Each structure stands twice: as structure tokens, then as C-alpha cells.
Amino acid sequence: METQMSSLGFLAPPPRVAQLPRETQQELYPRLRFQVFAGIFIGYAGFYLIRNNLPFVAKTFKDIGAMDETAIGAVGTCLLIAYGFSKFLMATLSDRANARYFMPLGLALSAIVNILVAFIPGILNYVGLMCVLMFINGWFQGMGWPPSGRVLVHWFSTNERGWKTSIWNCAHNVGGAGVGFLTAWGVQWFATEANDWRPAFWFPAVVALVVAAIAFWLIRDRPEALGLMPIEEWRDDPAKVAKVDDAIEGLSMWQILVRYVLKSRVIVLLAIANIFIYTLRYGVLYWVPLYLQETQHVDTKAGAMGFVLYEFAGIVGTLACGWVSDKVFKGYRTGAGLAFLIAVAVCVIAFWQVGQMDHAPLWLCYILIALIGGLIYGPVMLVGLQAIDLSPREVAGQSAGLTGLAGYLIGATGASLLVGWIIEHFGWDTAWGFLAAVAILTCAVMALVGKDEKAIIASHQSRATA
């Protein structure tokens, strides 16, 4: 294992050092925990400043005849596919890399790609080149989540990790809001002509480079490298699964991936559940504005309001789900996730039935959309958290990466293509019936996850007390 780590060069994690006196640890631990959490929150928000700037200039591209809808969609799809694969594959490196270097490096490289997009002469004449650059951007974007998961595993123990992860997960909302402001300000302040789109890419990228430097300054890799005891000992809160340091000694990355991730029934079940969860998440998010416009006969602005309510409710739901999983279910993530998913299924079915009404009140549609958004984002967050909870922390990033890959590559794609095909050929009624069925299936899969989660926890506890 040490050989594999040393082969990473400057990315290799720092070695363990002798523990400091307990009094010193008690003084350092709270401050460092706040510091590293701030680092991954700010750093992850920075990735969203440069992840998907294209929609903000898509109309300009169309107006100047540079790209049509098909080309714009192709460019965006390249980024999404690259991100899904990278989130999984980069996790195999992140589990063995220094988070302090890994996350800022990915953010800086992504920022450089965005600057290249802005300054390569005549780039809009070469859609293929734009696709390649967005693919590379998506690949570097995959270096954000895995090191964050590593930090959360090493610095926060099981019974607090749900709440902390839910707060951290809001970084994508902060970054997602920030990119809108930065692209608008960039164009307003630095555009040299009417259709100058370049500041929408390079200005947020410059800010992201500053964020990368701040993240590097704040993040630390793991407590043991700073003379601190493992977090489970400091908080007297044992992990759900045993460490596998010795067991993976001498194994290749592929062997570790197969043994502890691909052959783990609970991780595979979580990946399947995430496919359904992402189908629900994006199946509603993608199609609600159009649904409201076509069935409620509202204008574009009122249709977009459904999108806005869905996203803002997601912040509240994420925080609530994290708190419930820690305080009510005492770290039993499936309990909280299943409760939220059952409520999602009820709300999706209710929304489906409201659509059958003549002149259904728009306010009722808005309420149900907000409820679905608030409820679905909790399980979205929990699946990644469960993956790192139910894996040895040495492979936590790979486990979370696999669930993310399944969600993006199959679930999000299915929500776009399959649901769109159903709407086109069978209508809205069938589409909502399909999503209701997916919601029920998700509950069934999560129930199986819960059974395995309880068995894993019981097995680890019995070994720990033996």
C-alpha cells in the first residue's frame, strides 16, 4: 500500500506521525475540524462556478449563428458524461491521495480549461474542439467530490456525519447561485462588444483559481498526519465497518476496487437505488417547466417558477434529512432515506392525480413540486453518505464514485431521454405514472439496503466487542 501511495508523487498522503499529548489534541481538533470543513465547502462551491457556464451564453451562441440547439446539447452532454466517469475513476486515486492537493489541483485545472475556452481564437467555429474541452473540463470537475468524501470520513464520525454532509452538500447550491452572478457581472463589466460571451467563462475561472488557493490553505488530509488520534477514538463513535489497511497491502487498485466495491452487495444496491433516485430527481426537474406550460397554460416565467421552487426546497430537504438521519435515526441512514422516499412516492402520485383534474389550481401544483424537490434531495445526499459509511474508509471515495456514476450515466440520462420519449409517444399521464412506479421501486431497493446496513453494523459491533 505504501508503494502505491508513494507512486502518486506529490499527491501521496502525508504519513502518520506520533500522537500529540491528549490536551493538545483536545485543543487542536475542534479548530482543525472547522477549518477543513470550511475548506471543502468553499472548494466544492468553487467547482460549480465553472462547471456549466454554457447555458448562460447559449442564446448568444444561437443569436450569432455559432451553435444550434443540437450542438449546444452535444457540448453539454460531453461534460456530463466525463463528469460521471471521472467522479468514479478519480475516486480510486482520491482514496490514496492527499485531499489538500487533490481538490485544489482539480479546481485549478478546470479553471484553466475555462480560460482556454474564452481565449482560443475562433473556437466557436469548431464545435468538436468545444466538445473536447468541455469533456476535459468535466473530467477535472470529477476531482471535487471524492476528496470531500475523504475529508468527511476522516474528520467526522458516523453519528455526526449526516448533518455535516448535508451542510456541505449545500455548497453546490451556493456555487450554482454564484455562477449566475459571476457570468452576469463578467459580461457586464468586461464585455468589449454586444455579443462578447468570453467573460462568462474566464471571469468565473479567475475567481475559481482564487478559491482553489483558499481551499489549499484550509484543507488538511487526515488527523493522524497531524499527530491526532482517529476521529472514531476522539469522539468515541466507532465506524460502521472495520478498517482494511493490512488487508489491502500489496493489492492493486483494480483488485481493491473489485474486492471491496464491485463485490459489495450493499454498494451495488446503493448504485441501483441511485439510478432510480436520479431518474426521479431529473425526471421532475427537466420536465416540470414544460409540463406546467402545456397543461396549466402558464407562460415561460411561471413554468420556470416550478424549477426554482424545486431547487430551493432541495436545500431545506437536504439539511432536514441529514439532521433526521443523525438525531432521529442515530446514524441509520436508510431509515431516514426510506422515510423521505416514501413521502416522495406519495407526492409524485398526488402530483400525477392532480394533473388529471380539470383546472387544477396552480398553487397546488407549486406546493407538490416544492415537496418533491425538498424530499428527493435528502436521499440524493444520503446515498453518497451511505456509500462512504458502509465502506472501509480506505475505499470510501470509490464506493461513492460508483453510486455517482450509476446515477449520472443511467439515471440522469434516462430522465432526459427515456422520459422525453414516453412524453412524446404516450403523453404526460403515462410519464407521471412511470415516475410514480420508479418512486415505488426506489423504496423497495432502499429497503434491501436497510437490511444489509443493519447486518453490516451488527457484524462490525460483534467483532469489536469480541
C-alpha positions in Angstrom: 0.0 0.0 0.0 2.8 2.4 0.9 4.3 1.7 -2.6 1.1 2.6 -4.3 0.8 5.8 -2.3 4.4 6.8 -2.9 3.9 6.3 -6.7 1.5 9.2 -6.6 4.4 11.6 -6.0 3.4 14.9 -4.5 -0.2 13.8 -4.4 0.7 11.0 -1.9 -1.0 11.5 1.5 1.3 12.6 4.4 2.5 9.8 6.7 1.1 9.2 10.2 3.2 10.9 12.9 3.4 10.3 16.7 0.4 11.4 18.6 0.5 14.8 20.4 -0.4 15.0 24.1 -4.1 14.5 24.7 -4.5 18.0 26.0 -3.0 19.4 22.8 -5.3 17.2 20.7 -8.4 18.4 22.6 -7.3 22.0 21.7 -6.5 21.4 18.1 -9.2 19.0 17.0 -12.2 21.4 17.1 -10.3 24.2 15.3 -9.0 21.9 12.6 -12.3 20.3 12.0 -13.9 23.7 11.4 -11.0 24.6 9.2 -11.1 21.5 6.9 -14.8 21.6 6.7 -14.7 25.3 5.5 -12.0 24.2 3.0 -14.1 21.5 1.3 -17.2 23.6 1.4 -15.6 26.6 -0.2 -13.6 24.4 -2.6 -16.6 22.4 -3.7 -18.7 25.5 -4.3 -15.8 26.7 -6.5 -16.3 23.8 -8.8 -19.8 24.9 -9.5 -18.6 28.3 -10.6 -17.1 26.8 -13.7 -19.0 23.5 -14.2 -21.8 24.6 -16.5 -21.4 28.1 -17.8 -22.7 27.2 -21.2 -26.5 27.8 -20.5 -25.8 31.4 -19.7 -24.4 32.1 -23.1 -26.4 29.6 -25.2 -28.7 32.2 -26.5 -25.8 34.4 -27.6 -24.3 31.4 -29.4 -27.6 30.9 -31.2 -28.1 34.6 -32.0 -24.7 34.9 -33.7 -25.2 31.6 -35.6 -22.3 29.8 -33.8 -24.3 26.8 -32.5 -27.8 25.4 -32.7 -29.7 23.5 -30.1 -28.2 20.2 -31.1 -24.6 21.5 -30.9 -25.3 23.1 -27.6 -26.8 19.9 -26.3 -23.8 17.9 -27.6 -21.3 20.1 -25.8 -23.3 19.9 -22.5 -23.6 16.1 -22.8 -19.8 15.7 -23.2 -19.3 17.4 -19.9 -21.9 15.3 -18.1 -20.5 12.0 -19.4 -17.0 12.9 -18.5 -18.1 14.1 -15.0 -19.9 10.8 -14.3 -16.9 8.6 -15.3 -14.4 10.9 -13.6 -16.3 11.0 -10.3 -15.9 7.3 -10.2 -12.4 6.8 -11.6 -10.8 9.8 -9.8 -12.1 8.3 -6.6 -9.7 5.4 -7.0 -6.9 8.0 -6.8 -8.5 10.2 -4.2 -8.7 7.4 -1.7 -4.9 7.2 -1.8 -4.2 10.9 -2.4 -3.7 14.0 -0.2 -7.0 15.8 -0.2 -5.2 19.1 0.4 -3.6 18.8 -3.0 -6.1 16.8 -4.9 -9.2 19.1 -4.7 -7.4 22.4 -5.4 -5.5 20.8 -8.3 -8.7 19.7 -9.9 -10.3 23.1 -9.4 -7.3 24.9 -10.8 -7.1 22.6 -13.9 -10.8 23.1 -14.5 -10.4 26.8 -14.3 -7.6 26.8 -16.8 -9.8 24.8 -19.3 -12.5 27.5 -19.0 -9.9 30.2 -19.6 -8.8 28.3 -22.7 -12.4 28.2 -23.9 -12.5 32.0 -23.6 -9.3 32.8 -25.4 -8.7 30.2 -28.1 -9.3 32.2 -31.3 -12.3 31.2 -33.3 -13.3 28.3 -31.0 -17.0 28.6 -31.9 -16.1 27.6 -35.4 -15.0 24.2 -34.1 -17.8 22.5 -32.2 -15.7 19.4 -31.9 -12.9 21.3 -30.1 -15.5 22.8 -27.8 -16.8 19.3 -27.0 -13.3 18.1 -26.3 -12.6 21.0 -24.0 -15.9 20.5 -22.1 -15.1 16.8 -21.8 -11.7 17.7 -20.2 -13.5 20.2 -18.0 -15.9 17.6 -16.9 -13.1 15.2 -16.1 -11.3 17.7 -13.9 -14.7 18.5 -12.3 -14.7 14.9 -11.1 -11.9 15.8 -8.7 -14.2 17.7 -6.4 -16.5 15.2 -4.7 -14.0 12.3 -3.9 -11.6 14.3 -1.8 -14.5 15.9 0.0 -15.8 12.5 0.9 -12.3 11.5 2.1 -12.2 14.6 4.4 -15.7 13.9 5.8 -14.8 10.3 6.6 -11.5 11.1 8.3 -12.6 14.2 10.3 -16.3 13.5 11.2 -17.6 10.3 12.8 -20.7 8.3 12.0 -23.2 9.9 14.3 -22.5 13.4 13.2 -21.6 12.8 9.5 -25.2 13.0 8.3 -25.7 16.6 9.5 -22.2 17.7 8.4 -22.6 16.2 5.0 -26.0 17.8 4.5 -24.5 21.2 5.3 -21.5 20.5 3.0 -23.9 19.4 0.2 -25.4 22.8 0.1 -22.1 24.0 -1.4 -23.4 23.1 -4.8 -26.4 25.4 -4.3 -24.0 28.2 -3.2 -21.8 27.7 -6.2 -24.8 27.2 -8.5 -26.2 30.6 -7.5 -22.7 32.2 -7.6 -22.1 31.2 -11.3 -25.2 33.1 -12.3 -24.0 36.3 -10.6 -20.4 35.9 -11.9 -21.3 35.3 -15.5 -23.7 38.3 -15.5 -21.1 40.5 -13.8 -18.3 39.3 -16.1 -20.3 40.1 -19.2 -21.5 43.5 -17.8 -18.0 44.6 -16.7 -15.7 43.2 -19.2 -17.6 42.6 -22.5 -16.0 44.5 -25.3 -18.9 44.2 -27.7 -22.6 43.4 -27.8 -22.3 39.6 -28.1 -19.0 39.1 -26.3 -19.5 35.9 -24.4 -15.9 35.3 -23.3 -16.1 36.9 -19.8 -18.8 34.4 -18.9 -16.0 31.8 -19.0 -12.8 33.5 -17.9 -14.1 35.7 -15.1 -15.7 32.9 -13.0 -12.5 30.9 -13.8 -10.3 33.6 -12.3 -12.5 33.6 -9.2 -12.2 29.8 -9.1 -8.4 30.0 -9.1 -8.6 32.2 -6.0 -11.0 29.7 -4.4 -8.5 26.9 -5.2 -5.8 28.8 -3.3 -8.1 29.3 -0.3 -9.1 25.6 -0.3 -5.4 24.6 -0.3 -4.7 26.9 2.6 -7.6 25.5 4.7 -7.7 21.7 3.9 -5.7 19.1 5.8 -5.7 15.5 4.7 -6.3 13.3 7.8 -5.9 13.7 11.6 -3.3 11.0 12.0 -0.9 13.0 9.8 -1.1 15.9 12.3 -0.5 13.9 15.4 -4.1 13.5 16.3 -6.0 10.2 17.1 -8.5 8.8 14.6 -11.8 10.6 14.8 -13.6 7.5 16.0 -11.4 7.5 19.1 -11.6 11.2 19.7 -15.5 11.2 19.6 -15.8 7.6 21.0 -18.0 6.9 18.0 -16.9 3.7 16.2 -17.2 3.3 12.4 -19.8 1.1 10.9 -17.2 -1.1 9.2 -13.7 -2.1 10.0 -10.6 -0.6 8.6 -8.8 -2.7 5.9 -5.3 -1.2 6.0 -3.5 -4.5 6.3 -5.9 -6.5 4.1 -5.2 -4.2 1.1 -1.4 -4.2 1.5 0.1 -5.3 -1.8 -3.2 -5.3 -3.8 -3.6 -3.3 -7.0 -6.1 -0.5 -7.3 -8.2 -2.8 -9.5 -8.1 -5.7 -7.0 -9.2 -3.3 -4.2 -12.0 -2.0 -6.4 -13.3 -5.4 -7.2 -13.0 -6.9 -3.7 -14.3 -4.0 -1.6 -16.6 -2.1 -4.0 -17.9 -4.2 -7.0 -18.3 -7.3 -4.9 -20.1 -5.4 -2.1 -23.8 -6.2 -2.3 -24.8 -3.1 -0.3 -22.7 -0.8 -2.6 -24.2 -2.3 -5.7 -27.7 -1.9 -4.3 -26.9 1.7 -3.5 -25.8 2.2 -7.1 -29.1 0.7 -8.3 -31.1 2.9 -5.9 -29.2 6.0 -7.1 -30.2 5.2 -10.7 -33.8 5.4 -9.6 -33.3 8.4 -7.4 -31.6 10.4 -10.2 -34.3 9.3 -12.6 -36.8 10.9 -10.2 -34.6 13.9 -9.5 -34.0 14.9 -13.1 -37.3 13.4 -14.5 -39.2 16.0 -12.5 -36.6 18.8 -12.7 -36.1 18.6 -16.5 -39.8 18.3 -17.4 -41.8 20.3 -14.8 -41.4 23.7 -16.6 -42.7 22.3 -19.9 -45.4 20.3 -18.1 -46.8 23.4 -16.5 -46.7 25.4 -19.7 -48.5 22.7 -21.7 -51.1 21.5 -19.1 -51.6 24.6 -17.0 -51.2 27.0 -19.9 -48.8 29.3 -18.0 -46.1 31.4 -19.5 -42.4 30.6 -19.5 -41.7 32.6 -16.3 -44.4 30.8 -14.4 -43.2 27.5 -15.7 -39.7 28.2 -14.6 -41.0 29.0 -11.1 -41.6 25.3 -10.7 -37.9 24.7 -11.3 -36.9 27.4 -8.8 -39.2 26.1 -6.1 -37.9 22.6 -6.7 -34.2 23.6 -6.2 -34.7 25.9 -3.2 -36.8 23.4 -1.4 -34.0 20.9 -2.0 -31.7 23.0 0.3 -34.2 22.7 3.2 -34.8 19.0 2.5 -31.1 18.2 2.4 -30.4 19.8 5.7 -33.5 18.2 7.3 -32.6 14.8 6.0 -29.1 15.0 7.4 -30.4 16.1 10.8 -33.0 13.4 10.9 -30.5 10.7 9.9 -28.2 11.7 12.8 -30.6 12.7 15.6 -33.7 10.6 15.0 -32.3 7.5 13.3 -28.9 7.7 15.2 -26.8 7.2 12.0 -29.1 4.6 10.5 -29.2 6.3 7.1 -31.6 4.0 5.4 -34.3 4.8 7.9 -34.2 8.5 7.1 -33.8 7.9 3.3 -36.7 5.4 3.2 -38.9 7.8 5.1 -38.2 10.6 2.6 -38.5 8.3 -0.4 -41.9 7.0 0.7 -43.0 10.7 1.1 -41.6 11.3 -2.4 -43.7 8.5 -3.8 -46.8 9.8 -2.2 -46.2 13.4 -3.6 -45.4 12.1 -7.1 -48.6 10.1 -7.1 -50.5 13.1 -5.8 -49.0 15.3 -8.5 -49.9 12.8 -11.1 -53.5 12.7 -9.9 -53.8 16.5 -9.7 -52.8 16.6 -13.3 -56.0 14.6 -14.1 -58.1 17.4 -12.6 -59.8 20.0 -14.8 -58.4 23.4 -14.0 -56.1 22.2 -11.2 -55.0 25.1 -9.0 -51.5 26.3 -9.9 -50.7 26.9 -6.3 -51.4 23.2 -5.5 -49.0 22.2 -8.3 -46.3 24.5 -6.9 -46.7 23.1 -3.4 -46.4 19.5 -4.6 -43.4 20.4 -6.8 -41.7 22.0 -3.8 -42.4 19.0 -1.6 -41.0 16.6 -4.2 -37.8 18.7 -4.5 -37.4 19.1 -0.8 -37.9 15.3 -0.2 -35.8 13.9 -3.1 -32.6 15.9 -2.4 -32.3 14.3 1.0 -31.9 10.8 -0.4 -29.7 12.2 -3.2 -27.3 13.3 -0.4 -27.7 10.2 1.7 -26.8 7.7 -1.0 -23.3 9.2 -1.3 -23.0 9.3 2.5 -24.2 5.7 2.9 -21.6 4.6 0.4 -18.8 6.1 2.5 -20.4 5.0 5.8 -20.8 1.4 4.6 -17.3 1.0 3.1 -13.9 0.8 4.7 -12.7 4.3 4.7 -9.7 3.3 2.5 -12.2 2.8 -0.4 -14.9 5.3 0.6 -14.3 7.5 -2.4 -14.5 4.6 -4.9 -17.8 3.5 -3.4 -19.4 6.9 -3.5 -18.0 7.3 -7.0 -19.7 4.1 -8.2 -23.1 5.3 -7.0 -22.5 8.7 -8.6 -21.5 7.1 -11.9 -24.7 5.0 -11.9 -26.8 8.0 -11.1 -25.5 10.3 -13.7 -24.8 7.9 -16.5 -28.0 5.9 -16.3 -30.4 7.8 -14.1 -29.9 11.3 -15.3 -29.7 10.2 -19.0 -32.8 8.1 -18.6 -34.6 11.1 -17.1 -33.8 13.1 -20.2 -34.1 10.6 -23.0 -36.5 7.9 -21.7 -39.0 10.2 -20.0 -38.9 12.5 -23.1 -39.6 9.5 -25.3 -42.5 8.5 -23.1 -44.0 12.0 -23.2 -43.7 12.2 -27.0 -45.3 8.8 -27.6 -47.7 8.2 -24.7 -48.3 11.6 -23.1 -47.9 13.3 -19.7 -50.2 10.9 -17.9 -48.0 7.9 -18.7 -44.8 9.8 -17.9 -46.0 10.6 -14.4 -47.2 7.1 -13.9 -43.7 5.9 -14.9 -42.1 8.2 -12.4 -44.5 7.1 -9.7 -43.5 3.5 -10.4 -39.9 4.5 -10.2 -40.5 6.1 -6.8 -42.1 2.9 -5.5 -39.2 0.7 -6.9 -36.7 3.0 -5.2 -38.4 2.4 -1.8 -38.1 -1.4 -2.4 -34.4 -1.2 -3.2 -33.7 1.0 -0.3 -35.5 -1.5 2.0 -32.9 -4.1 0.8 -30.1 -1.6 1.5 -31.5 -1.1 5.1 -31.4 -4.9 5.7 -27.8 -5.0 4.6 -26.9 -1.9 6.6 -28.2 -3.4 9.8 -26.3 -6.6 9.2 -23.0 -4.8 8.5 -23.3 -2.7 11.6 -24.2 -5.8 13.8 -21.3 -7.8 12.3 -18.8 -5.0 13.0 -20.1 -4.4 16.5 -19.8 -8.1 17.3 -16.2 -8.2 16.1 -15.4 -5.0 18.0 -16.6 -6.5 21.3 -15.2 -10.0 20.8 
